[in-house]
């Protein structure tokens, strides 16, 4: 139906209205003269329908023979449009240019989409595809989708199980599936020691696996051995284990935060926006900024759509907000320092038992500082892989 309508518009057709005379004879003469009348119907006392533009002259002689009065109700199609605008050469040139332009544009990829990945971002996939030759504005006939799919899997080096590039018209869709690793087999654990990760005095030491290498009450420094992964057997041989245990230690810890008494603030005084038209990679500015210092710039892009189809055109809006720098006294330096110290202390000591804390406040030049020295009880120890020279 769509194709038939297009053909009718291309060659043109005429809607007619015939009245009086002999209607049956009119219809029979149309059939005998091979005049194809479409949508023939009665409209009150008139007979209505439409015929191709080339058959309208034949229809006049048929109407005359059947004693009917024929009149043209309306004309449709390209021939009548061109005749009506025969003196508007620019319009014709523009129409031809538009058709040629759209034919050329259809040879390029208008937009690229990705689907299927949960672990890899769309930006990463699109960036990799662009390096391999697929992006907005790529020449469609030169794209080898099979080679591109294989290259994407190689680029992500085991992060993708498979990839497929499908090009439908001017739209390219990259379908991928993530590679799902099997759960790690934890039946075998790598031999290791547990060493101190800060200076302190051991309060309790419980060994779950391995050999005890230190005792309660001993002072240790960062890196000292607490639990060894090398266990001596009864036959004087050695076996290697993953050292495990729970150790607590008493230690001192410090926190210091500083807040400036003066701050540099921005006073905004003007905002300007400039639009640009983007066709694939080509940007056409529709305005320019003046040369002014100290500004913040923001950019947004909006693609143009025709229905649900994204066109290869987009409008870029670039906005500059101009400001001047001013140095001002905050007026609430002590409160800011206290708030910042509270946040730091909470994050650092939320899993630690604090026995006592000494706070100190100092002011130097353009900043105020809050410091603390605390006595804490905390879990101590981190795993350290057994090296070959340690096991010999």
TORDORO-384135 format. One record per residue (C-alpha): residue number from 1; residue in one letter; x, y, z. Coordinates in nm, 3 decimals. Layout:
// residues N
@nr=NUM rest=A u=X v=Y w=Z
...
***
This chain:
// residues 392
@nr=1 rest=X u=0.000 v=0.000 w=0.000
@nr=2 rest=X u=0.280 v=0.241 w=0.083
@nr=3 rest=X u=0.458 v=0.163 w=-0.245
@nr=4 rest=X u=0.138 v=0.214 w=-0.447
@nr=5 rest=X u=0.077 v=0.549 w=-0.276
@nr=6 rest=X u=0.435 v=0.655 w=-0.353
@nr=7 rest=X u=0.395 v=0.562 w=-0.723
@nr=8 rest=X u=0.069 v=0.760 w=-0.744
@nr=9 rest=X u=0.232 v=1.067 w=-0.592
@nr=10 rest=X u=0.538 v=1.036 w=-0.815
@nr=11 rest=X u=0.337 v=1.025 w=-1.143
@nr=12 rest=X u=0.049 v=1.243 w=-1.015
@nr=13 rest=X u=-0.326 v=1.184 w=-0.998
@nr=14 rest=X u=-0.645 v=1.388 w=-1.034
@nr=15 rest=X u=-0.959 v=1.367 w=-0.822
@nr=16 rest=X u=-1.269 v=1.423 w=-1.042
@nr=17 rest=X u=-1.641 v=1.482 w=-1.001
@nr=18 rest=X u=-1.892 v=1.384 w=-1.278
@nr=19 rest=X u=-2.263 v=1.472 w=-1.274
@nr=20 rest=X u=-2.570 v=1.420 w=-1.500
@nr=21 rest=X u=-2.578 v=1.184 w=-1.803
@nr=22 rest=X u=-2.557 v=0.807 w=-1.788
@nr=23 rest=X u=-2.341 v=0.674 w=-1.509
@nr=24 rest=X u=-2.341 v=0.309 w=-1.621
@nr=25 rest=X u=-2.229 v=0.408 w=-1.972
@nr=26 rest=X u=-1.953 v=0.623 w=-1.819
@nr=27 rest=X u=-1.820 v=0.327 w=-1.619
@nr=28 rest=X u=-1.839 v=0.089 w=-1.917
@nr=29 rest=X u=-1.656 v=0.335 w=-2.145
@nr=30 rest=X u=-1.380 v=0.375 w=-1.884
@nr=31 rest=X u=-1.336 v=-0.002 w=-1.877
@nr=32 rest=X u=-1.333 v=-0.038 w=-2.257
@nr=33 rest=X u=-1.080 v=0.247 w=-2.293
@nr=34 rest=X u=-0.860 v=0.088 w=-2.020
@nr=35 rest=X u=-0.887 v=0.391 w=-1.791
@nr=36 rest=X u=-0.819 v=0.281 w=-1.433
@nr=37 rest=X u=-1.058 v=0.469 w=-1.204
@nr=38 rest=X u=-0.976 v=0.436 w=-0.833
@nr=39 rest=X u=-1.208 v=0.475 w=-0.532
@nr=40 rest=X u=-1.516 v=0.522 w=-0.752
@nr=41 rest=X u=-1.815 v=0.619 w=-0.536
@nr=42 rest=X u=-2.148 v=0.805 w=-0.539
@nr=43 rest=X u=-2.147 v=1.143 w=-0.371
@nr=44 rest=X u=-2.510 v=1.251 w=-0.376
@nr=45 rest=X u=-2.592 v=1.317 w=-0.741
@nr=46 rest=X u=-2.226 v=1.306 w=-0.843
@nr=47 rest=X u=-1.988 v=1.026 w=-0.934
@nr=48 rest=X u=-1.647 v=1.073 w=-0.764
@nr=49 rest=X u=-1.309 v=0.907 w=-0.790
@nr=50 rest=X u=-0.952 v=0.965 w=-0.908
@nr=51 rest=X u=-0.738 v=0.868 w=-1.209
@nr=52 rest=X u=-0.375 v=0.899 w=-1.307
@nr=53 rest=X u=-0.280 v=1.241 w=-1.445
@nr=54 rest=X u=-0.203 v=1.094 w=-1.791
@nr=55 rest=X u=-0.557 v=0.943 w=-1.815
@nr=56 rest=X u=-0.750 v=1.260 w=-1.726
@nr=57 rest=X u=-0.765 v=1.383 w=-2.090
@nr=58 rest=X u=-0.909 v=1.045 w=-2.201
@nr=59 rest=X u=-1.165 v=1.077 w=-1.923
@nr=60 rest=X u=-1.298 v=1.402 w=-2.075
@nr=61 rest=X u=-1.394 v=1.228 w=-2.404
@nr=62 rest=X u=-1.556 v=0.941 w=-2.210
@nr=63 rest=X u=-1.762 v=1.191 w=-2.006
@nr=64 rest=X u=-1.872 v=1.369 w=-2.324
@nr=65 rest=X u=-1.989 v=1.043 w=-2.488
@nr=66 rest=X u=-2.190 v=0.948 w=-2.178
@nr=67 rest=X u=-2.346 v=1.293 w=-2.147
@nr=68 rest=X u=-2.182 v=1.377 w=-1.813
@nr=69 rest=X u=-2.028 v=1.702 w=-1.695
@nr=70 rest=X u=-1.669 v=1.642 w=-1.572
@nr=71 rest=X u=-1.489 v=1.873 w=-1.329
@nr=72 rest=X u=-1.152 v=1.853 w=-1.152
@nr=73 rest=X u=-1.183 v=1.848 w=-0.773
@nr=74 rest=X u=-0.809 v=1.851 w=-0.688
@nr=75 rest=X u=-0.464 v=1.762 w=-0.824
@nr=76 rest=X u=-0.195 v=1.574 w=-0.635
@nr=77 rest=X u=0.159 v=1.454 w=-0.694
@nr=78 rest=X u=0.507 v=1.556 w=-0.804
@nr=79 rest=X u=0.425 v=1.675 w=-1.163
@nr=80 rest=X u=0.171 v=1.929 w=-1.039
@nr=81 rest=X u=0.403 v=2.043 w=-0.760
@nr=82 rest=X u=0.688 v=2.101 w=-1.007
@nr=83 rest=X u=0.459 v=2.283 w=-1.251
@nr=84 rest=X u=0.326 v=2.506 w=-0.976
@nr=85 rest=X u=0.678 v=2.596 w=-0.864
@nr=86 rest=X u=0.840 v=2.603 w=-1.210
@nr=87 rest=X u=0.963 v=2.958 w=-1.153
@nr=88 rest=X u=1.121 v=2.874 w=-0.815
@nr=89 rest=X u=1.452 v=2.729 w=-0.931
@nr=90 rest=X u=1.608 v=2.752 w=-0.586
@nr=91 rest=X u=1.339 v=2.529 w=-0.438
@nr=92 rest=X u=1.406 v=2.263 w=-0.700
@nr=93 rest=X u=1.781 v=2.281 w=-0.647
@nr=94 rest=X u=1.730 v=2.256 w=-0.272
@nr=95 rest=X u=1.509 v=1.949 w=-0.309
@nr=96 rest=X u=1.764 v=1.779 w=-0.535
@nr=97 rest=X u=2.045 v=1.869 w=-0.296
@nr=98 rest=X u=1.846 v=1.731 w=0.000
@nr=99 rest=X u=1.783 v=1.398 w=-0.178
@nr=100 rest=X u=2.150 v=1.365 w=-0.277
@nr=101 rest=X u=2.260 v=1.466 w=0.074
@nr=102 rest=X u=2.038 v=1.204 w=0.242
@nr=103 rest=X u=2.159 v=0.935 w=-0.003
@nr=104 rest=X u=2.520 v=1.015 w=0.087
@nr=105 rest=X u=2.444 v=1.036 w=0.460
@nr=106 rest=X u=2.282 v=0.692 w=0.452
@nr=107 rest=X u=2.627 v=0.546 w=0.372
@nr=108 rest=X u=2.753 v=0.647 w=0.718
@nr=109 rest=X u=2.681 v=0.523 w=1.070
@nr=110 rest=X u=2.456 v=0.772 w=1.248
@nr=111 rest=X u=2.465 v=0.636 w=1.601
@nr=112 rest=X u=2.631 v=0.350 w=1.793
@nr=113 rest=X u=2.473 v=0.172 w=2.091
@nr=114 rest=X u=2.588 v=-0.105 w=2.326
@nr=115 rest=X u=2.380 v=-0.369 w=2.503
@nr=116 rest=X u=2.449 v=-0.669 w=2.723
@nr=117 rest=X u=2.739 v=-0.573 w=2.951
@nr=118 rest=X u=2.707 v=-0.528 w=3.327
@nr=119 rest=X u=3.075 v=-0.514 w=3.424
@nr=120 rest=X u=3.212 v=-0.294 w=3.143
@nr=121 rest=X u=3.078 v=0.057 w=3.095
@nr=122 rest=X u=2.928 v=0.173 w=2.766
@nr=123 rest=X u=3.196 v=0.444 w=2.744
@nr=124 rest=X u=3.475 v=0.182 w=2.754
@nr=125 rest=X u=3.315 v=-0.028 w=2.481
@nr=126 rest=X u=3.240 v=0.272 w=2.258
@nr=127 rest=X u=3.595 v=0.404 w=2.305
@nr=128 rest=X u=3.743 v=0.066 w=2.208
@nr=129 rest=X u=3.510 v=0.042 w=1.906
@nr=130 rest=X u=3.613 v=0.390 w=1.794
@nr=131 rest=X u=3.981 v=0.293 w=1.803
@nr=132 rest=X u=3.893 v=-0.013 w=1.590
@nr=133 rest=X u=3.711 v=0.201 w=1.332
@nr=134 rest=X u=3.346 v=0.206 w=1.443
@nr=135 rest=X u=3.201 v=0.538 w=1.560
@nr=136 rest=X u=2.946 v=0.796 w=1.458
@nr=137 rest=X u=3.040 v=0.902 w=1.105
@nr=138 rest=X u=3.218 v=0.579 w=1.006
@nr=139 rest=X u=3.181 v=0.478 w=0.640
@nr=140 rest=X u=2.943 v=0.182 w=0.656
@nr=141 rest=X u=3.065 v=-0.022 w=0.351
@nr=142 rest=X u=3.421 v=-0.033 w=0.490
@nr=143 rest=X u=3.322 v=-0.180 w=0.829
@nr=144 rest=X u=3.402 v=-0.551 w=0.866
@nr=145 rest=X u=3.163 v=-0.651 w=1.146
@nr=146 rest=X u=3.314 v=-0.999 w=1.194
@nr=147 rest=X u=3.671 v=-0.872 w=1.230
@nr=148 rest=X u=3.551 v=-0.592 w=1.455
@nr=149 rest=X u=3.369 v=-0.837 w=1.683
@nr=150 rest=X u=3.681 v=-1.056 w=1.718
@nr=151 rest=X u=3.898 v=-0.749 w=1.786
@nr=152 rest=X u=3.669 v=-0.630 w=2.066
@nr=153 rest=X u=3.706 v=-0.964 w=2.246
@nr=154 rest=X u=4.085 v=-0.939 w=2.208
@nr=155 rest=X u=4.099 v=-0.579 w=2.334
@nr=156 rest=X u=3.915 v=-0.660 w=2.657
@nr=157 rest=X u=4.138 v=-0.964 w=2.714
@nr=158 rest=X u=3.908 v=-1.215 w=2.880
@nr=159 rest=X u=3.651 v=-0.969 w=3.015
@nr=160 rest=X u=3.411 v=-1.047 w=2.729
@nr=161 rest=X u=3.277 v=-1.392 w=2.645
@nr=162 rest=X u=3.161 v=-1.287 w=2.298
@nr=163 rest=X u=3.076 v=-0.976 w=2.099
@nr=164 rest=X u=2.870 v=-0.909 w=1.787
@nr=165 rest=X u=2.833 v=-0.593 w=1.581
@nr=166 rest=X u=2.502 v=-0.553 w=1.395
@nr=167 rest=X u=2.446 v=-0.267 w=1.151
@nr=168 rest=X u=2.087 v=-0.199 w=1.058
@nr=169 rest=X u=2.064 v=0.091 w=0.815
@nr=170 rest=X u=2.257 v=0.375 w=0.976
@nr=171 rest=X u=2.233 v=0.234 w=1.331
@nr=172 rest=X u=2.506 v=0.014 w=1.477
@nr=173 rest=X u=2.443 v=-0.202 w=1.784
@nr=174 rest=X u=2.730 v=-0.369 w=1.973
@nr=175 rest=X u=2.599 v=-0.673 w=2.160
@nr=176 rest=X u=2.835 v=-0.821 w=2.421
@nr=177 rest=X u=2.829 v=-1.078 w=2.699
@nr=178 rest=X u=3.054 v=-1.057 w=3.004
@nr=179 rest=X u=3.291 v=-1.339 w=3.088
@nr=180 rest=X u=3.183 v=-1.487 w=3.424
@nr=181 rest=X u=3.473 v=-1.628 w=3.623
@nr=182 rest=X u=3.429 v=-1.948 w=3.819
@nr=183 rest=X u=3.433 v=-1.911 w=4.199
@nr=184 rest=X u=3.783 v=-1.925 w=4.339
@nr=185 rest=X u=3.875 v=-2.258 w=4.488
@nr=186 rest=X u=3.969 v=-2.180 w=4.846
@nr=187 rest=X u=4.051 v=-2.536 w=4.957
@nr=188 rest=X u=4.423 v=-2.455 w=4.926
@nr=189 rest=X u=4.552 v=-2.146 w=5.103
@nr=190 rest=X u=4.890 v=-1.990 w=5.034
@nr=191 rest=X u=5.143 v=-2.017 w=5.323
@nr=192 rest=X u=5.202 v=-1.688 w=5.504
@nr=193 rest=X u=5.310 v=-1.527 w=5.831
@nr=194 rest=X u=5.128 v=-1.266 w=6.038
@nr=195 rest=X u=5.341 v=-0.959 w=6.118
@nr=196 rest=X u=5.272 v=-0.639 w=6.312
@nr=197 rest=X u=5.129 v=-0.353 w=6.105
@nr=198 rest=X u=5.205 v=-0.084 w=6.368
@nr=199 rest=X u=5.413 v=-0.035 w=6.685
@nr=200 rest=X u=5.255 v=-0.143 w=7.013
@nr=201 rest=X u=5.245 v=-0.377 w=7.314
@nr=202 rest=X u=5.071 v=-0.714 w=7.277
@nr=203 rest=X u=4.776 v=-0.763 w=7.514
@nr=204 rest=X u=4.634 v=-1.093 w=7.382
@nr=205 rest=X u=4.749 v=-1.346 w=7.123
@nr=206 rest=X u=4.535 v=-1.640 w=7.008
@nr=207 rest=X u=4.676 v=-1.877 w=6.745
@nr=208 rest=X u=4.429 v=-2.062 w=6.521
@nr=209 rest=X u=4.682 v=-2.195 w=6.269
@nr=210 rest=X u=5.060 v=-2.176 w=6.259
@nr=211 rest=X u=5.323 v=-2.131 w=6.532
@nr=212 rest=X u=5.323 v=-1.866 w=6.805
@nr=213 rest=X u=5.620 v=-1.632 w=6.750
@nr=214 rest=X u=5.560 v=-1.372 w=7.021
@nr=215 rest=X u=5.402 v=-1.339 w=7.366
@nr=216 rest=X u=5.158 v=-1.122 w=7.559
@nr=217 rest=X u=5.320 v=-0.820 w=7.720
@nr=218 rest=X u=5.597 v=-0.792 w=7.459
@nr=219 rest=X u=5.652 v=-0.468 w=7.274
@nr=220 rest=X u=5.662 v=-0.501 w=6.895
@nr=221 rest=X u=5.755 v=-0.276 w=6.607
@nr=222 rest=X u=5.596 v=-0.260 w=6.266
@nr=223 rest=X u=5.700 v=-0.569 w=6.067
@nr=224 rest=X u=5.784 v=-0.793 w=6.367
@nr=225 rest=X u=5.672 v=-1.156 w=6.341
@nr=226 rest=X u=5.366 v=-1.247 w=6.551
@nr=227 rest=X u=5.249 v=-1.584 w=6.416
@nr=228 rest=X u=5.470 v=-1.797 w=6.192
@nr=229 rest=X u=5.339 v=-2.007 w=5.904
@nr=230 rest=X u=5.629 v=-2.252 w=5.941
@nr=231 rest=X u=5.545 v=-2.531 w=6.186
@nr=232 rest=X u=5.808 v=-2.781 w=6.305
@nr=233 rest=X u=5.683 v=-3.140 w=6.314
@nr=234 rest=X u=5.780 v=-3.411 w=6.565
@nr=235 rest=X u=6.026 v=-3.565 w=6.320
@nr=236 rest=X u=6.200 v=-3.225 w=6.296
@nr=237 rest=X u=6.063 v=-3.165 w=5.946
@nr=238 rest=X u=5.878 v=-2.841 w=5.864
@nr=239 rest=X u=5.537 v=-2.782 w=5.711
@nr=240 rest=X u=5.399 v=-2.460 w=5.575
@nr=241 rest=X u=5.061 v=-2.314 w=5.667
@nr=242 rest=X u=4.850 v=-2.005 w=5.634
@nr=243 rest=X u=4.900 v=-1.835 w=5.970
@nr=244 rest=X u=4.571 v=-1.735 w=6.135
@nr=245 rest=X u=4.490 v=-1.586 w=6.473
@nr=246 rest=X u=4.349 v=-1.294 w=6.675
@nr=247 rest=X u=4.589 v=-1.045 w=6.832
@nr=248 rest=X u=4.522 v=-0.721 w=7.019
@nr=249 rest=X u=4.775 v=-0.456 w=7.114
@nr=250 rest=X u=4.797 v=-0.133 w=7.309
@nr=251 rest=X u=4.937 v=0.155 w=7.101
@nr=252 rest=X u=4.942 v=0.530 w=7.065
@nr=253 rest=X u=4.791 v=0.705 w=6.768
@nr=254 rest=X u=4.780 v=1.065 w=6.645
@nr=255 rest=X u=4.535 v=1.268 w=6.440
@nr=256 rest=X u=4.591 v=1.620 w=6.314
@nr=257 rest=X u=4.360 v=1.831 w=6.098
@nr=258 rest=X u=4.405 v=2.189 w=5.977
@nr=259 rest=X u=4.153 v=2.442 w=5.852
@nr=260 rest=X u=4.246 v=2.775 w=5.684
@nr=261 rest=X u=4.132 v=3.092 w=5.858
@nr=262 rest=X u=4.095 v=3.264 w=5.522
@nr=263 rest=X u=3.947 v=3.118 w=5.208
@nr=264 rest=X u=3.942 v=3.219 w=4.846
@nr=265 rest=X u=3.585 v=3.244 w=4.721
@nr=266 rest=X u=3.438 v=3.301 w=4.378
@nr=267 rest=X u=3.190 v=3.579 w=4.313
@nr=268 rest=X u=2.989 v=3.499 w=4.002
@nr=269 rest=X u=2.873 v=3.796 w=3.798
@nr=270 rest=X u=2.778 v=3.681 w=3.445
@nr=271 rest=X u=2.669 v=3.379 w=3.240
@nr=272 rest=X u=2.679 v=3.331 w=2.863
@nr=273 rest=X u=2.579 v=3.041 w=2.637
@nr=274 rest=X u=2.680 v=2.958 w=2.279
@nr=275 rest=X u=2.523 v=2.692 w=2.057
@nr=276 rest=X u=2.701 v=2.471 w=1.804
@nr=277 rest=X u=2.566 v=2.231 w=1.543
@nr=278 rest=X u=2.742 v=1.894 w=1.530
@nr=279 rest=X u=2.726 v=1.668 w=1.223
@nr=280 rest=X u=2.915 v=1.347 w=1.306
@nr=281 rest=X u=3.260 v=1.481 w=1.409
@nr=282 rest=X u=3.217 v=1.825 w=1.249
@nr=283 rest=X u=3.123 v=2.113 w=1.483
@nr=284 rest=X u=2.977 v=2.431 w=1.335
@nr=285 rest=X u=2.979 v=2.714 w=1.595
@nr=286 rest=X u=2.677 v=2.944 w=1.590
@nr=287 rest=X u=2.842 v=3.205 w=1.812
@nr=288 rest=X u=3.161 v=3.290 w=1.998
@nr=289 rest=X u=3.271 v=3.389 w=2.349
@nr=290 rest=X u=3.456 v=3.706 w=2.436
@nr=291 rest=X u=3.808 v=3.675 w=2.575
@nr=292 rest=X u=3.752 v=3.700 w=2.949
@nr=293 rest=X u=3.952 v=3.536 w=3.228
@nr=294 rest=X u=3.832 v=3.328 w=3.523
@nr=295 rest=X u=3.532 v=3.126 w=3.417
@nr=296 rest=X u=3.378 v=2.782 w=3.465
@nr=297 rest=X u=3.259 v=2.603 w=3.153
@nr=298 rest=X u=2.979 v=2.351 w=3.116
@nr=299 rest=X u=2.877 v=2.163 w=2.804
@nr=300 rest=X u=2.566 v=1.964 w=2.717
@nr=301 rest=X u=2.472 v=1.783 w=2.398
@nr=302 rest=X u=2.123 v=1.704 w=2.271
@nr=303 rest=X u=2.074 v=1.472 w=1.975
@nr=304 rest=X u=1.800 v=1.544 w=1.723
@nr=305 rest=X u=1.543 v=1.270 w=1.665
@nr=306 rest=X u=1.281 v=1.193 w=1.404
@nr=307 rest=X u=1.025 v=0.985 w=1.589
@nr=308 rest=X u=1.221 v=0.704 w=1.758
@nr=309 rest=X u=1.514 v=0.730 w=1.518
@nr=310 rest=X u=1.823 v=0.927 w=1.621
@nr=311 rest=X u=1.958 v=1.158 w=1.352
@nr=312 rest=X u=2.331 v=1.227 w=1.299
@nr=313 rest=X u=2.281 v=1.587 w=1.408
@nr=314 rest=X u=2.309 v=1.726 w=1.757
@nr=315 rest=X u=2.301 v=2.066 w=1.923
@nr=316 rest=X u=2.583 v=2.143 w=2.166
@nr=317 rest=X u=2.521 v=2.409 w=2.430
@nr=318 rest=X u=2.836 v=2.548 w=2.589
@nr=319 rest=X u=2.786 v=2.774 w=2.892
@nr=320 rest=X u=3.048 v=2.989 w=3.064
@nr=321 rest=X u=2.996 v=3.131 w=3.411
@nr=322 rest=X u=3.236 v=3.417 w=3.482
@nr=323 rest=X u=3.362 v=3.497 w=3.832
@nr=324 rest=X u=3.610 v=3.704 w=4.032
@nr=325 rest=X u=3.824 v=3.566 w=4.314
@nr=326 rest=X u=3.796 v=3.716 w=4.662
@nr=327 rest=X u=3.985 v=3.630 w=4.980
@nr=328 rest=X u=3.749 v=3.631 w=5.279
@nr=329 rest=X u=3.774 v=3.539 w=5.646
@nr=330 rest=X u=3.556 v=3.235 w=5.717
@nr=331 rest=X u=3.450 v=3.351 w=6.063
@nr=332 rest=X u=3.386 v=2.997 w=6.188
@nr=333 rest=X u=3.735 v=2.841 w=6.173
@nr=334 rest=X u=3.713 v=2.666 w=6.513
@nr=335 rest=X u=3.378 v=2.502 w=6.434
@nr=336 rest=X u=3.507 v=2.381 w=6.096
@nr=337 rest=X u=3.822 v=2.235 w=6.253
@nr=338 rest=X u=3.617 v=2.058 w=6.522
@nr=339 rest=X u=3.378 v=1.914 w=6.265
@nr=340 rest=X u=3.663 v=1.791 w=6.045
@nr=341 rest=X u=3.842 v=1.635 w=6.342
@nr=342 rest=X u=3.521 v=1.458 w=6.454
@nr=343 rest=X u=3.472 v=1.304 w=6.110
@nr=344 rest=X u=3.838 v=1.190 w=6.088
@nr=345 rest=X u=3.833 v=1.042 w=6.440
@nr=346 rest=X u=3.507 v=0.855 w=6.377
@nr=347 rest=X u=3.637 v=0.698 w=6.056
@nr=348 rest=X u=3.968 v=0.599 w=6.214
@nr=349 rest=X u=3.845 v=0.475 w=6.552
@nr=350 rest=X u=3.503 v=0.325 w=6.471
@nr=351 rest=X u=3.642 v=-0.030 w=6.528
@nr=352 rest=X u=3.895 v=0.069 w=6.795
@nr=353 rest=X u=3.872 v=0.095 w=7.175
@nr=354 rest=X u=4.006 v=0.437 w=7.282
@nr=355 rest=X u=4.129 v=0.450 w=7.644
@nr=356 rest=X u=4.223 v=0.818 w=7.668
@nr=357 rest=X u=4.277 v=1.115 w=7.440
@nr=358 rest=X u=4.467 v=1.442 w=7.475
@nr=359 rest=X u=4.355 v=1.726 w=7.249
@nr=360 rest=X u=4.558 v=2.034 w=7.152
@nr=361 rest=X u=4.462 v=2.346 w=6.960
@nr=362 rest=X u=4.705 v=2.572 w=6.775
@nr=363 rest=X u=4.686 v=2.868 w=6.539
@nr=364 rest=X u=4.967 v=2.944 w=6.292
@nr=365 rest=X u=4.951 v=3.217 w=6.031
@nr=366 rest=X u=4.644 v=3.154 w=5.819
@nr=367 rest=X u=4.530 v=2.819 w=5.960
@nr=368 rest=X u=4.400 v=2.663 w=6.279
@nr=369 rest=X u=4.493 v=2.303 w=6.376
@nr=370 rest=X u=4.335 v=2.043 w=6.602
@nr=371 rest=X u=4.560 v=1.752 w=6.710
@nr=372 rest=X u=4.507 v=1.453 w=6.936
@nr=373 rest=X u=4.720 v=1.181 w=7.091
@nr=374 rest=X u=4.523 v=0.872 w=7.192
@nr=375 rest=X u=4.595 v=0.548 w=7.373
@nr=376 rest=X u=4.407 v=0.269 w=7.195
@nr=377 rest=X u=4.349 v=-0.103 w=7.196
@nr=378 rest=X u=4.322 v=-0.240 w=6.844
@nr=379 rest=X u=4.361 v=-0.557 w=6.644
@nr=380 rest=X u=4.715 v=-0.589 w=6.515
@nr=381 rest=X u=4.863 v=-0.804 w=6.240
@nr=382 rest=X u=4.860 v=-0.845 w=5.865
@nr=383 rest=X u=4.943 v=-1.138 w=5.642
@nr=384 rest=X u=5.281 v=-1.154 w=5.473
@nr=385 rest=X u=5.351 v=-1.412 w=5.205
@nr=386 rest=X u=5.624 v=-1.664 w=5.284
@nr=387 rest=X u=5.925 v=-1.612 w=5.058
@nr=388 rest=X u=6.166 v=-1.882 w=4.950
@nr=389 rest=X u=6.460 v=-1.748 w=5.150
@nr=390 rest=X u=6.241 v=-1.741 w=5.464
@nr=391 rest=X u=6.157 v=-2.112 w=5.435
@nr=392 rest=X u=6.511 v=-2.236 w=5.384
***
